[in-house]
Amino acid sequence: MLTVAYLANRFPAAVEPYVIEEIGELRRRGVRVIAGSVRTPPSNQVSAIRCAPEIVLQPLTTIVLWRAMWLCLRRWRRIAPLLMRVLFRGREGPVKRAKALAHTWLGGCYAVLLQDRGVDHIHVHHGYFGSWIAMVAARLLDVEFSVTLHGSDLLLHGTYLDLKLESCTLCVTVSEYNRHYILQRYPSVDAEKVVVARLGVDVPDGVDVRVKTKGDPFTLLAVGRLHAVKDHAFLVRACAQLRDHNLHFECSIAGEGPERSNLESLIRKCNLEKHVSLLGYVARDAMNALYDRADVVVLTSRSEGIPLVLMEAMARGKIVLAPAITGIPELVIDDKTGFLYEPGSLSEFVERLEFIRSLMIRPLMIRPPMIRSRMRAPNDPEHSSLLYATRRLDWVRDAARVQVRNNFNRGRNLDSFSDMFLQRIAPRTESIPHEDFVLQQI
């Protein structure tokens, strides 16, 4: 049986359902997967998701630490090139070098915990410190390792990424933008081992679009961890401009994180308590009601891969507005499957919101008798303009659902990932599920 050690920085994590899904799909195909987490996951998430890691690196016992030190000393030749890179080459500062040495020790600990389990391959999700740990463990155990990279791994946490890409046998990334970035930034990397495997979501069979009335507020929804990189402060400042423009609106932000107190202060400073709500953590089951109520799902991140929140919103036929960064334009095609704005441009973000709102409310401003009279005169320019405004967002909603169904479909993309992963990492003597049975007998 093929045995794969799958390591994540924190597993399970509600914000990373794709890790659980990949592990589950590999197990369904007969692979023995040893799920590991660098950090101890919150107990409430383990119980809620009903998926616990077999190995947790932190905190570690003294005996494991000593065994790891002994293993590193006995097999020092295997990790010597890594240590030479950390100590004598590169432009990293002393703090990053010290952290890499500490993570080398943790890699030894991970190898100790894996060495009697018959591991054939190590896969690590994200290019943060967990990828260094996996790389060290793979060398100590004399097995290959692979890595999945998102946008933040390249743009925010790219420390020693050159060495990680050189050492891995397979690099899976979530967008064409990421792949091009890797090959341009690290030209020595073999292009054949950098593969795009898109994430995906389920697409509901039917979607009901909420009918607005003239008195309804324009409703915005943002979903994401309250972290500086998500830049919810940008959204709050935009809401201040919407209020100054006398728009009747509401904005809800679902998520929890270290920026909550700063955002609360900013909301008070801008006098937006009646307009902006911080909802905190919202369980996945409760998200449907938030999506249903939203007129526009907005994203204001400074760095992203291709966010699941946009896929989920589009699958539900919601209008989305996001920055034109990284892989987002591969999902959100401006004015076709959603709307984009120039990253960092507060004025364009607000203008886009007001434009979307105008398309939503314009049909409501014309009384039914006037609509019926225009229906008798289809060549009337005002009738054509009204009809276009009425249908334009419907076209965008439909195109968004088609985009997700065809290219960001969870089941289809999960199958594609598993097929590719097993073909790339399985020993040649292993039987790979989904192969032609007759060919296996030759």
Number of C-alpha atoms within 10 A of each C-alpha: 11 18 18 24 24 25 28 26 22 18 28 27 18 15 13 13 13 17 19 16 14 16 19 14 16 20 15 11 14 13 19 17 21 19 22 23 22 21 16 17 18 12 11 9 15 16 11 11 14 9 15 17 19 12 20 22 18 13 9 11 10 9 10 18 17 15 16 22 17 14 18 24 13 11 13 14 13 17 19 12 12 21 17 10 13 21 15 9 9 10 11 13 9 11 8 14 20 14 13 21 16 14 19 25 21 27 27 31 28 27 25 23 17 18 13 8 12 13 22 20 21 26 26 26 22 22 25 21 23 23 29 24 24 32 27 28 29 29 21 23 22 13 13 20 27 26 25 20 24 21 25 18 21 20 15 12 14 15 20 22 18 15 16 22 21 14 19 21 17 22 26 23 25 20 24 17 19 25 20 13 16 22 14 11 12 16 11 12 18 14 14 9 15 23 20 18 21 21 23 23 23 16 23 12 7 9 14 8 15 11 8 13 12 12 8 12 15 21 18 23 22 25 26 22 21 24 16 15 15 20 20 24 19 17 23 21 17 19 23 18 16 18 17 9 11 9 14 13 17 20 24 19 24 20 19 17 13 11 17 18 11 12 17 17 11 16 22 12 10 14 13 19 13 11 19 22 16 18 12 17 15 14 12 9 7 9 13 13 9 18 21 16 14 23 23 22 25 26 24 24 21 17 22 21 24 25 19 19 18 27 28 23 26 30 27 25 29 30 22 30 24 22 23 18 20 19 21 20 18 16 20 26 17 17 13 16 27 26 22 23 21 13 16 15 11 17 12 15 24 20 14 16 20 16 11 21 17 12 17 22 17 13 17 14 10 11 9 11 9 10 14 11 11 18 14 10 12 12 10 12 11 12 19 15 10 18 16 14 18 17 13 16 21 16 16 23 25 17 20 27 23 18 21 25 21 12 15 26 20 20 17 17 18 22 14 13 21 18 17 14 18 18 16 14 19 17 13 9 6 12 15 19 15 8 11 9 11 7 7 10 6 5
